[in-house]
Amino acid sequence: MTNQAYLERLRSLSNRLVALQKPIRILDAIKWPADLEIRFLAKGGRELPQLGEDFYQKQKLAFDTDKVYLLLKDLKTDVRRDLGRDDALGQILLATIDQYQIVIELLRSRGTQQFGHFSKLLYGSAQDKIRGDRKTLREMGERLCQIFSLPAVEHLNRPYTNNISAEQAVNILRERMVNYFGGGEVRIELSDDIVSDASAGGDCIKINRRAMFSELDLQVLEVHEGWVHIGTTLNGRQQPWATWLSVGSPRITAIQEGMAVLMETLTFSSFPQRARRISDRVVAVDLAEQGASFCEVYKYFIDRGISEHDSYRVTQRVFRGGTLDGGSVFTKDISYVKGFVENVNFIRSAIQSGVPEVIPMLFVGKVTLDDLPLLYERYLEGVIEPPKHLPPMFRDLNGLYVWFGFSSSMGLMNIAKVQQHFSKLFQKMPASTPLYLNKNDVELD
């Protein structure tokens, strides 16, 4: 049994990290003004967005970088002294502190060539290989883009209209969060200062007052932002000793975003156009890393039939914080595809290895896959609390086990030969009709 003195030291050190990281907000520090898109599109997308050389210097941070960096350095020294250099939980804590020190270096270098260097240290590169495989993330992103651009997508393009106002979205999501978490756990608020349609942080989802939503949009927000991002935050706050599990350094980004995308998939909340946007992000990162400018990346997506708005958004996400002429960019957006693939492979491997009980630990807090076996061991010892808020398919793993079991078996088949067989049948079909018709179209009997 772990002694009480050790646990108290662990909690004290954890709480210090939670307090030190609180004012560090990467996305706030690199965000662009909303009207930049209007000016860029008004000029036909042919001129780089007008961000002055001192733009990021004017974006004042909410903390003193030198002071917080030194306090993090002192915290690392205390972790080694108070927990021991070989303590397993201490190693996770040290890795997280290291991440926040690199984050400070990233924010210090906004708008410079060094920004891209630190971004790769934190999030990786689109040229990284998928763990346990030879494919790069760019190759995976290209393959997914191809799949989500097939002609069949247009046949599934159900006309979900953006007819839900921001005020209505707040009320709907508030009710759904109460149903999932209980009352008083999650706040849903209107916001005038976010660029995206919605964002989540801590125990709050902010809704852009100017945005309109479809039912599908709300389904995605419910499971992506609510069940995953807020759920893991609240589960981390339940921890009596390892309180740092409630905060997310970049080392956990891929698992968080990948699990959020996986949850959209498992609940049938996603749709091909959204999946395509997520895949496009990997391609955009790689193009920019290889030296393409903002205008060149934007044009790449325009030439592939993506709307001006979506082409701007995917490009803007990659270039914020970096240099507009390419090479030094924000690589966080590889996390969605990377995390999705790694989470799926982790779950399949846990099932194949006979340890499915480790799978719910994905929701115990802000974690990486490498953390989970140790955290499960400490859970058995009573140091780590199990996740309180769990999606239903992770609370009862029977359905998930069967789903991944069938999926693994199907993956052994030669899909090219299978498709060749069925293609002969499809060739005999008449001209196919989209599943969802406009009101003025003739309905099928």
ZIRAWO-V85045 format. One line per field, one symbol per residue. ss: DSSP state (A for helix, B for strand, O for the rest). phi: phi as a letter, one per 30 degrees, with the letter a starting at -180 (. if undefined). A space follows every 10 residues. Layout:
ss=???
phi=???
This chain:
ss=OOOAAAAAAA AAAAAAAAAA AOOOOAAAAA OOOOAAAAAA AAOOOOOOOO OOOOAAAAOO OOOOAAAAAA AAAAAAAAAA AAAOOOOAAA AAAAAAAAAA AAAAAAAAOO OOAAAAAAAA AAAOOOOOBO OOOOOBAAAA AAAAAAAOOO OAAAAOOOOO OOOBBAAAAA AAAAAAAAAA AOOOOOBBBB BOOOOOOBBB BOOBBBBBOO OBBOAAAAAA AAAAAAAAAA AAAAAAAOOO OOAAAAOOOA AAAAAAAAAA AAAAAAOOOO OAAAAAAAAA AAAAAAAAAO OOOAAAAAAA AAOOOOOAAA AAAAAAAAAO OOOOOOOOOO OAAAAAAAAA AAAAAAAAAA AAOOOAAAAA AAAOOOOOAA AAAAAAAAAA OOOOOOOOOO OAAAAOOAAA AAAAAAAAAA OOOOAAAAAA AAAAAAOOOO OOOOOOOOOO OOOOO
phi=.ddddddddd dddddddedd deddbddddb dcdddddddd ddciicceed cddceddddd ddaddddddd dddddddddd ddcjdcdddd dddddddedd ddeddeddce ibddeddddd ddcjbddddd eibcdddddd ddddedddcd eeeddcdddd cdccddddde dddddddddd cjdicbccbd bcccdddaab aicbcccded dbbcddeddd dedddddcdd eddddddddd bddddcbcde dcdddddddd dddeddchcd aeddddddde ddddddeddd jddedddede dedciddedd ddddddedcd iccdcjjcbc cedddddede dddddddddd dddibddddd decdldbcdd ddeddddddd didcddddcb eedcdcdedd ededdddddd dddddddddd ddeddddddd edcedccded ddddd
